[in-house]
Amino acid sequence: MTDIKIGDVVKVKSGGPPMTVQNIGDYTPTGPSNGAMCVWFDGKTNKSHVFAVEVLEKTDVGFGNVRLSRG
């Protein structure tokens, strides 16, 4: 069983952009029975696709070593 849930930031195990899981469910007959609807941006264009949950992994998206300070 996977621990991926709605709202998680994921990527395809073989690479690709960070994506947000919008929904998880059964997408048969045209998609996987254990599928995750993922959304992401390609430039300014919103994209979406259903992936089998098994090909996804959680990823960290953050500010890295950026420090925020006032004034």
Stockholm file with secondary structure:
# STOCKHOLM 1.0

chainA/1-71         MTDIKIGDVVKVKSGGPPMTVQNIGDYTPTGPSNGAMCVWFDGKTNKSHVFAVEVLEKTDVGFGNVRLSRG
#=GR chainA/1-71 SS CCCCCTTCEEEETTCCCCEEEEEEECCTTTSCSSEEEEEEEETTEEEEEEEEGGGEEECCCSCTTCCCCCC
#=GC SS_cons        CCCCCTTCEEEETTCCCCEEEEEEECCTTTSCSSEEEEEEEETTEEEEEEEEGGGEEECCCSCTTCCCCCC
//
